[in-house]
Amino acid sequence: MEEKYVALFQNIEVFNDYKRTCYPTIVPFANPSFNGRVPGRIFYAQSETNVNPNAPSVAQQLGTNEFRNDNDPAPCP
């Protein structure tokens, strides 16, 4: 996994591997919206929520599900 992480650095596939394996250990940025947690999903852009009525609102994206999709694996410790 370490070699894959290095090879795919800054590629979206690394984010999917992180959600699945919790590797590498990530220290979250101090942001009051996230409460010291690492997001488990990519957020929708404001332009998407403006034109797509099916896109979740910001409140839904940050909601009670720890801002993760229902089918995501368990959040990393």
Backbone as a chain_set.jsonl record, in Angstrom:
{"seq": "MEEKYVALFQNIEVFNDYKRTCYPTIVPFANPSFNGRVPGRIFYAQSETNVNPNAPSVAQQLGTNEFRNDNDPAPCP", "coords": {"N": [[0.821, -1.189, 0.0], [2.013, 1.197, 0.667], [3.792, 1.718, -1.455], [1.96, 1.957, -3.523], [0.576, 4.207, -2.654], [2.592, 6.174, -2.858], [3.09, 6.083, -5.604], [0.647, 6.897, -6.673], [0.2, 9.416, -5.646], [-1.673, 12.321, -4.938], [-3.783, 11.53, -6.523], [-7.146, 10.583, -7.125], [-7.734, 7.962, -6.502], [-6.154, 7.287, -4.334], [-7.532, 8.402, -2.206], [-9.777, 6.723, -2.079], [-8.512, 4.319, -1.383], [-7.571, 5.096, 1.127], [-9.976, 5.392, 2.572], [-10.724, 2.742, 2.707], [-8.563, 1.34, 3.915], [-7.411, 2.945, 5.873], [-4.833, 3.944, 5.647], [-2.401, 6.189, 4.564], [-1.82, 7.333, 7.961], [-3.693, 10.101, 8.737], [-3.587, 13.42, 9.807], [-6.086, 15.488, 10.815], [-6.969, 18.734, 9.56], [-7.352, 21.621, 11.551], [-10.493, 22.448, 11.722], [-13.493, 23.954, 12.408], [-15.895, 23.092, 11.274], [-15.563, 20.418, 10.699], [-15.019, 19.196, 13.096], [-12.532, 18.121, 13.943], [-12.263, 15.782, 12.438], [-11.583, 13.539, 9.697], [-12.865, 13.933, 6.507], [-15.033, 11.536, 4.983], [-15.905, 11.467, 2.437], [-16.089, 12.985, -0.814], [-16.893, 16.313, -1.232], [-19.731, 17.907, -2.751], [-19.612, 20.396, -5.285], [-20.534, 23.893, -5.053], [-21.687, 24.821, -7.4], [-22.748, 22.487, -8.441], [-24.75, 21.834, -6.586], [-26.396, 23.968, -7.056], [-27.526, 23.543, -9.599], [-28.382, 20.902, -9.74], [-31.066, 19.226, -8.592], [-31.085, 16.875, -7.17], [-28.743, 16.649, -5.793], [-27.086, 16.421, -2.656], [-27.621, 18.735, 0.047], [-25.452, 21.12, 1.712], [-25.791, 20.855, 4.453], [-26.775, 18.239, 4.574], [-24.541, 16.89, 3.64], [-22.717, 17.324, 5.673], [-23.992, 16.122, 7.713], [-25.596, 13.897, 10.101], [-24.367, 11.48, 9.633], [-21.647, 11.425, 10.014], [-20.52, 12.699, 7.87], [-20.23, 10.76, 5.792], [-20.817, 8.345, 3.206], [-23.594, 6.061, 3.143], [-22.853, 3.489, 2.363], [-20.153, 3.374, 2.827], [-17.074, 2.118, 4.238], [-16.304, 1.574, 7.765], [-15.462, 4.485, 9.702], [-12.101, 5.714, 10.011], [-9.984, 5.333, 12.888]], "CA": [[0.0, 0.0, 0.0], [2.866, 2.381, 0.703], [4.274, 1.977, -2.812], [0.814, 2.437, -4.303], [0.324, 5.581, -2.217], [3.628, 7.038, -3.439], [2.924, 6.117, -7.061], [-0.595, 7.579, -7.031], [0.046, 10.615, -4.823], [-2.561, 13.344, -5.488], [-4.748, 10.903, -7.417], [-8.369, 10.309, -6.366], [-7.716, 6.566, -6.07], [-5.539, 7.248, -3.008], [-8.601, 8.69, -1.241], [-10.566, 5.494, -1.94], [-7.704, 3.373, -0.598], [-7.551, 5.561, 2.512], [-11.255, 5.051, 3.201], [-10.796, 1.296, 2.89], [-7.483, 0.774, 4.724], [-6.947, 3.929, 6.87], [-3.405, 4.172, 5.466], [-1.562, 6.53, 5.698], [-2.477, 8.047, 9.039], [-3.875, 11.505, 8.358], [-3.93, 14.336, 10.893], [-7.028, 16.441, 10.232], [-6.768, 20.171, 9.697], [-8.246, 22.177, 12.573], [-11.608, 23.126, 11.072], [-14.646, 23.753, 13.28], [-16.978, 22.388, 10.573], [-15.296, 18.977, 10.669], [-14.834, 18.717, 14.473], [-11.313, 17.333, 14.061], [-12.397, 14.498, 11.741], [-11.226, 13.506, 8.284], [-14.069, 13.599, 5.733], [-15.06, 10.238, 4.333], [-16.49, 11.621, 1.109], [-15.749, 14.199, -1.543], [-18.052, 17.19, -1.186], [-20.238, 18.438, -4.015], [-19.337, 21.814, -5.485], [-21.718, 24.739, -4.956], [-22.32, 24.878, -8.719], [-23.528, 21.26, -8.603], [-25.973, 21.926, -5.778], [-27.257, 24.995, -7.65], [-28.205, 23.095, -10.814], [-28.856, 19.527, -9.621], [-31.976, 19.139, -7.446], [-30.852, 15.625, -6.439], [-27.486, 16.729, -5.046], [-27.339, 16.719, -1.246], [-27.252, 20.067, 0.516], [-24.27, 21.15, 2.578], [-26.211, 20.305, 5.745], [-26.842, 16.783, 4.425], [-23.184, 16.38, 3.482], [-22.063, 17.4, 6.975], [-25.019, 15.687, 8.655], [-25.447, 12.98, 11.228], [-23.652, 10.264, 9.236], [-20.204, 11.707, 10.044], [-20.279, 13.056, 6.475], [-19.817, 9.579, 5.027], [-21.912, 7.675, 2.516], [-24.124, 4.927, 3.89], [-22.167, 2.255, 1.991], [-18.721, 3.476, 3.101], [-16.605, 1.338, 5.375], [-16.275, 2.287, 9.037], [-14.462, 5.557, 9.715], [-10.806, 5.392, 10.614], [-9.866, 5.868, 14.261]], "C": [[0.871, 1.261, 0.0], [3.381, 2.728, -0.692], [3.149, 2.495, -3.706], [0.502, 3.884, -3.946], [1.327, 6.546, -2.843], [3.413, 7.179, -4.945], [1.699, 6.936, -7.474], [-0.833, 8.846, -6.216], [-0.714, 11.685, -5.589], [-3.487, 12.796, -6.565], [-5.959, 10.526, -6.568], [-8.414, 8.871, -5.856], [-7.097, 6.415, -4.681], [-6.594, 7.508, -1.935], [-9.468, 7.448, -1.02], [-9.808, 4.437, -1.14], [-7.656, 3.79, 0.867], [-8.846, 5.19, 3.233], [-11.326, 3.57, 3.527], [-9.773, 0.779, 3.904], [-7.003, 1.67, 5.864], [-5.435, 4.145, 6.806], [-3.207, 5.241, 4.405], [-2.375, 7.246, 6.776], [-2.506, 9.53, 8.7], [-4.244, 12.301, 9.604], [-4.861, 15.394, 10.312], [-6.639, 17.893, 10.498], [-7.765, 20.699, 10.712], [-9.313, 23.031, 11.91], [-12.849, 22.9, 11.923], [-15.806, 23.024, 12.591], [-16.804, 20.883, 10.634], [-15.101, 18.375, 12.049], [-13.623, 17.804, 14.612], [-11.38, 15.974, 13.409], [-11.953, 14.645, 10.291], [-12.487, 13.141, 7.499], [-13.942, 12.251, 5.05], [-15.696, 10.286, 2.962], [-15.998, 12.918, 0.484], [-17.013, 15.06, -1.559], [-18.452, 17.657, -2.577], [-19.93, 19.928, -4.089], [-20.635, 22.612, -5.394], [-22.432, 24.816, -6.297], [-23.173, 23.632, -8.969], [-24.822, 21.333, -7.807], [-26.919, 22.988, -6.312], [-28.082, 24.453, -8.807], [-28.79, 21.693, -10.72], [-29.759, 19.401, -8.395], [-31.775, 17.867, -6.619], [-29.556, 15.626, -5.638], [-27.797, 17.049, -3.589], [-26.896, 18.128, -0.874], [-26.009, 19.976, 1.393], [-24.613, 20.556, 3.938], [-26.294, 18.786, 5.686], [-25.443, 16.191, 4.307], [-22.428, 16.375, 4.803], [-22.918, 16.801, 8.08], [-24.616, 14.654, 9.67], [-24.631, 11.745, 10.89], [-22.141, 10.477, 9.203], [-19.681, 12.063, 8.661], [-19.626, 11.932, 5.688], [-21.038, 9.041, 4.301], [-22.355, 6.475, 3.323], [-23.374, 3.631, 3.585], [-20.656, 2.309, 2.209], [-18.328, 2.551, 4.241], [-16.557, 2.195, 6.637], [-15.203, 3.377, 9.011], [-13.182, 5.132, 10.423], [-10.716, 5.989, 12.011], [-9.037, 7.136, 14.323]], "O": [[0.503, 2.272, -0.598], [3.406, 3.899, -1.071], [3.367, 3.368, -4.545], [0.2, 4.694, -4.823], [0.946, 7.62, -3.308], [3.54, 8.273, -5.493], [1.718, 7.596, -8.512], [-1.973, 9.3, -6.113], [-0.431, 11.93, -6.762], [-3.927, 13.546, -7.436], [-5.801, 10.182, -5.397], [-9.082, 8.6, -4.858], [-7.473, 5.513, -3.931], [-6.553, 6.896, -0.867], [-9.85, 7.158, 0.113], [-10.397, 3.741, -0.314], [-7.695, 2.938, 1.754], [-8.815, 4.727, 4.373], [-11.93, 3.187, 4.528], [-10.082, -0.129, 4.676], [-6.264, 1.211, 6.735], [-4.822, 4.494, 7.815], [-3.866, 5.15, 3.369], [-3.487, 7.707, 6.521], [-1.473, 10.135, 8.413], [-5.12, 11.895, 10.368], [-4.466, 16.126, 9.404], [-6.056, 18.22, 11.532], [-8.916, 20.262, 10.729], [-9.075, 24.192, 11.577], [-13.228, 21.75, 12.143], [-16.62, 22.399, 13.269], [-17.789, 20.144, 10.623], [-15.025, 17.152, 12.172], [-13.686, 16.807, 15.332], [-10.622, 15.081, 13.786], [-11.951, 15.744, 9.737], [-13.119, 12.129, 7.802], [-12.862, 11.875, 4.593], [-15.995, 9.241, 2.383], [-15.548, 13.829, 1.179], [-18.093, 14.561, -1.874], [-17.612, 17.785, -3.468], [-19.982, 20.634, -3.081], [-21.715, 22.07, -5.631], [-23.661, 24.872, -6.335], [-24.205, 23.713, -9.634], [-25.877, 20.936, -8.3], [-28.121, 22.926, -6.054], [-29.23, 24.861, -8.983], [-29.623, 21.327, -11.549], [-29.269, 19.462, -7.268], [-32.247, 17.79, -5.484], [-29.302, 14.69, -4.879], [-28.679, 17.862, -3.311], [-25.919, 18.647, -1.413], [-25.575, 18.886, 1.766], [-23.805, 19.828, 4.515], [-25.924, 18.11, 6.647], [-25.188, 15.103, 4.822], [-21.583, 15.508, 5.027], [-22.602, 16.956, 9.26], [-23.45, 14.546, 10.051], [-24.234, 11.019, 11.801], [-21.431, 9.799, 8.46], [-18.536, 11.763, 8.324], [-18.614, 12.122, 5.015], [-22.169, 9.259, 4.735], [-21.576, 5.928, 4.104], [-23.268, 2.763, 4.452], [-19.947, 1.383, 1.815], [-19.146, 2.235, 5.105], [-16.75, 3.409, 6.573], [-14.161, 3.214, 8.376], [-13.2, 4.291, 11.321], [-11.307, 7.034, 12.283], [-8.85, 7.699, 15.402]]}, "num_chains": 1, "name": "protein.A"}
